Amino acid sequence: KKVTQALHWLKKNNILYQNVEINLHNINQLPEDDVPEAIMLTMEQKIGDEEIPPERVGYVPDPLADPTESTNSDTIPISNSGVLDVNGSTVTSDKIKNYVLRKIKNDKGTDQMDTESIYVIPHSSKPVNEYFNPKLLLGLYPTLFCYGYGSPEDKSRPVEIKLREHIRYLLSYDDRRFETSHSFIFVVFNLLQRRDACFHAQLIATKPYFQASAQEIQSLNSNDIEMALNKSQNNT
């Protein structure tokens, strides 16, 4: 019910959802007030609170940990903290293909599903443009940009605002919805990282000495690359 209400609200108020057709048949297959089994099977649950302190550790020393000891130190210990393989990169494409084929076979052979349900999220054949594309973050986070407005690098804005400055502004919202989002800060930080890397690569590529290296790279053929790979594998 909540999913249906949210989709209807987005279709009515969000400009990106105006032409979206809501499939009530698929929605009715979702469990009421529960997490779908296919998603639960991908989750790892641990009972116990022994891992809570390491997961909530920060990089800034706690001034209340020891009031008598000065916390002004140039050495800051770094603890491991993060989520591994959130995109399922360790699952090969062959495993996914075999699973889907087995699922199709089971669906055709019996009325009851022999394997758990799966959610297939289609991908475009072309990567999305990350530069000056205001719809990128609007589409990724409909709960943050509820009305489909306010995205960075919007050309319709009368005053141009740099991406880094706009992100800093979003993270300073009083309701903290951008700051407390499970992935927003990581996605925009990754965007900034890639842009900085591309900018520095462009600077190197425009240097005069790079032209000679570019010509040498263009002169390589498949045999040269195969020979280099063989040497790398054989450590020669």
C-alpha positions as CSV (number, residue, x, y, z in Angstrom):
1,K,0.0,0.0,0.0
2,K,2.8,2.4,0.9
3,V,4.6,1.7,-2.4
4,T,1.4,2.3,-4.4
5,Q,0.8,5.6,-2.6
6,A,4.3,6.7,-3.1
7,L,4.2,6.0,-6.8
8,H,0.9,7.7,-7.3
9,W,2.3,10.8,-5.4
10,L,5.4,10.9,-7.5
11,K,3.3,10.5,-10.7
12,K,1.2,13.5,-9.6
13,N,3.9,15.8,-8.3
14,N,7.3,14.7,-9.8
15,I,7.9,15.8,-13.4
16,L,10.1,12.8,-14.1
17,Y,7.2,10.4,-13.2
18,Q,4.4,12.0,-15.2
19,N,4.7,9.5,-18.1
20,V,5.4,6.5,-15.9
21,E,2.8,3.7,-16.1
22,I,2.2,2.0,-12.7
23,N,1.9,-1.7,-13.0
24,L,-0.5,-2.7,-10.3
25,H,-0.1,-6.4,-11.1
26,N,3.5,-6.4,-10.1
27,I,2.8,-4.3,-7.1
28,N,0.2,-6.7,-5.8
29,Q,2.8,-9.4,-5.8
30,L,4.8,-7.6,-3.2
31,P,4.2,-8.7,0.4
32,E,2.1,-6.5,2.6
33,D,4.1,-4.7,5.3
34,D,7.1,-6.9,4.7
35,V,10.3,-7.2,2.8
36,P,10.2,-9.3,-0.4
37,E,11.8,-12.7,0.0
38,A,14.1,-12.1,-3.0
39,I,15.6,-9.1,-1.2
40,M,15.8,-10.9,2.2
41,L,17.8,-13.7,0.7
42,T,20.5,-11.2,-0.4
43,M,20.8,-9.8,3.2
44,E,23.1,-11.1,5.9
45,Q,21.7,-10.7,9.4
46,K,23.8,-11.0,12.5
47,I,22.3,-11.3,16.0
48,G,24.3,-9.5,18.7
49,D,25.7,-6.1,19.4
50,E,29.4,-6.9,19.6
51,E,30.0,-5.3,16.2
52,I,28.2,-2.0,16.9
53,P,31.1,0.0,18.3
54,P,33.5,-0.7,15.3
55,E,30.7,0.1,12.9
56,R,30.0,3.5,14.5
57,V,33.7,4.5,15.0
58,G,34.8,7.8,13.6
59,Y,38.1,9.4,12.5
60,V,37.9,12.2,15.1
61,P,39.0,11.4,18.6
62,D,36.2,11.5,21.2
63,P,36.9,14.4,23.6
64,L,34.8,12.7,26.3
65,A,36.8,9.4,26.1
66,D,39.4,10.6,28.5
67,P,39.0,14.3,29.7
68,T,42.4,14.3,31.3
69,E,44.3,13.4,28.1
70,S,44.8,15.9,25.4
71,T,43.2,15.0,22.1
72,N,45.3,17.3,20.0
73,S,47.4,14.9,18.1
74,D,48.7,14.7,14.5
75,T,48.2,10.9,14.5
76,I,44.6,9.8,13.8
77,P,44.0,6.0,13.8
78,I,41.9,4.7,10.9
79,S,39.6,1.8,11.4
80,N,38.1,-0.4,8.7
81,S,34.5,0.6,8.0
82,G,32.4,0.1,4.9
83,V,30.1,-2.1,2.9
84,L,31.7,-4.7,0.6
85,D,30.5,-5.7,-2.9
86,V,27.3,-3.7,-2.8
87,N,26.8,-4.2,-6.5
88,G,27.4,-7.9,-6.5
89,S,30.6,-7.6,-8.5
90,T,31.8,-11.0,-7.3
91,V,28.8,-12.7,-9.0
92,T,29.9,-13.5,-12.5
93,S,27.7,-12.8,-15.6
94,D,27.6,-16.5,-16.3
95,K,26.1,-17.3,-12.9
96,I,23.4,-14.6,-13.4
97,K,22.6,-15.9,-16.9
98,N,22.4,-19.5,-15.7
99,Y,20.1,-18.5,-12.8
100,V,17.8,-16.6,-15.1
101,L,17.6,-19.4,-17.6
102,R,16.9,-21.9,-14.8
103,K,14.2,-19.6,-13.5
104,I,12.5,-19.3,-17.0
105,K,12.6,-23.1,-17.4
106,N,11.0,-23.6,-14.0
107,D,8.3,-21.1,-14.8
108,K,7.4,-22.8,-18.0
109,G,7.5,-26.3,-16.6
110,T,5.4,-25.8,-13.5
111,D,2.8,-23.4,-12.2
112,Q,4.7,-23.1,-8.9
113,M,8.1,-21.5,-8.8
114,D,10.8,-24.0,-7.9
115,T,13.3,-21.2,-7.1
116,E,12.9,-17.9,-5.4
117,S,11.7,-14.8,-7.2
118,I,14.2,-12.5,-8.7
119,Y,14.1,-8.8,-9.6
120,V,15.6,-8.0,-13.0
121,I,16.6,-4.4,-13.4
122,P,17.3,-3.7,-17.0
123,H,20.3,-1.5,-18.0
124,S,20.7,0.7,-21.1
125,S,23.3,-0.2,-23.7
126,K,24.8,3.2,-23.3
127,P,26.2,4.6,-20.0
128,V,24.4,7.6,-18.6
129,N,25.9,11.0,-19.1
130,E,27.3,12.3,-15.8
131,Y,28.2,15.8,-17.0
132,F,25.6,18.6,-16.9
133,N,22.8,16.1,-16.6
134,P,20.4,17.4,-14.0
135,K,18.1,14.4,-14.3
136,L,20.9,12.0,-13.1
137,L,20.5,12.7,-9.3
138,L,16.8,13.5,-9.7
139,G,16.2,10.0,-11.1
140,L,18.5,8.3,-8.6
141,Y,16.9,9.9,-5.5
142,P,13.2,10.6,-5.9
143,T,12.9,10.7,-2.1
144,L,15.5,13.5,-1.8
145,F,14.3,15.5,-4.9
146,C,10.6,14.8,-4.3
147,Y,9.3,17.3,-6.9
148,G,12.0,16.7,-9.6
149,Y,13.6,20.1,-9.1
150,G,16.8,21.3,-7.4
151,S,19.4,19.2,-9.0
152,P,22.9,20.4,-9.5
153,E,24.1,21.8,-12.9
154,D,20.6,22.8,-14.0
155,K,21.1,25.1,-17.0
156,S,17.7,26.7,-16.4
157,R,19.0,28.2,-13.1
158,P,19.7,31.9,-13.7
159,V,22.9,31.9,-11.6
160,E,25.4,29.1,-12.3
161,I,26.5,27.2,-9.2
162,K,29.5,24.8,-9.3
163,L,28.8,21.1,-8.5
164,R,31.0,21.1,-5.4
165,E,29.4,24.1,-4.0
166,H,25.9,22.8,-4.7
167,I,26.7,19.5,-3.0
168,R,28.0,21.3,0.0
169,Y,24.8,23.3,0.2
170,L,22.6,20.1,-0.1
171,L,24.5,18.5,2.7
172,S,23.9,21.5,5.0
173,Y,20.0,21.1,4.8
174,D,18.4,21.5,8.2
175,D,16.3,18.3,7.8
176,R,19.6,16.4,7.0
177,R,17.9,14.2,4.4
178,F,20.9,14.4,2.1
179,E,23.4,14.0,4.9
180,T,21.7,10.9,6.3
181,S,21.0,9.2,3.0
182,H,22.5,5.7,2.8
183,S,24.3,6.4,-0.5
184,F,24.0,10.1,-1.6
185,I,27.2,11.3,-0.1
186,F,29.2,8.4,-1.6
187,V,27.7,8.8,-5.1
188,V,28.4,12.5,-5.3
189,F,31.9,12.0,-3.9
190,N,32.5,9.4,-6.6
191,L,31.3,11.9,-9.2
192,L,33.8,14.5,-7.9
193,Q,36.6,12.0,-7.9
194,R,36.1,10.9,-11.5
195,R,35.9,14.5,-12.6
196,D,39.1,15.4,-10.9
197,A,40.8,12.4,-12.4
198,C,39.5,13.2,-15.9
199,F,40.6,16.9,-15.5
200,H,44.2,15.9,-14.5
201,A,44.3,13.4,-17.4
202,Q,43.2,16.1,-19.8
203,L,46.0,18.4,-18.5
204,I,48.5,15.6,-19.1
205,A,47.1,14.9,-22.6
206,T,47.5,18.5,-23.6
207,K,51.2,18.7,-22.8
208,P,53.5,18.7,-25.9
209,Y,55.5,15.7,-24.7
210,F,52.3,13.6,-24.6
211,Q,52.0,13.7,-28.4
212,A,55.1,11.5,-28.8
213,S,53.7,9.0,-26.3
214,A,50.3,9.1,-28.1
215,Q,51.9,8.2,-31.4
216,E,53.7,5.3,-29.8
217,I,50.5,4.0,-28.2
218,Q,48.7,4.3,-31.6
219,S,51.4,2.2,-33.2
220,L,50.6,-0.8,-31.0
221,N,48.7,-3.7,-32.5
222,S,47.0,-6.7,-31.1
223,N,50.1,-8.9,-31.3
224,D,52.1,-6.4,-29.2
225,I,49.4,-6.3,-26.6
226,E,49.1,-10.1,-26.5
227,M,52.9,-10.3,-26.1
228,A,52.8,-7.8,-23.2
229,L,50.0,-9.8,-21.5
230,N,51.9,-13.0,-21.8
231,K,55.1,-11.5,-20.3
232,S,53.0,-10.0,-17.5
233,Q,51.4,-13.4,-16.7
234,N,54.8,-15.2,-16.8
235,N,56.5,-12.4,-14.8
236,T,59.2,-12.1,-17.5
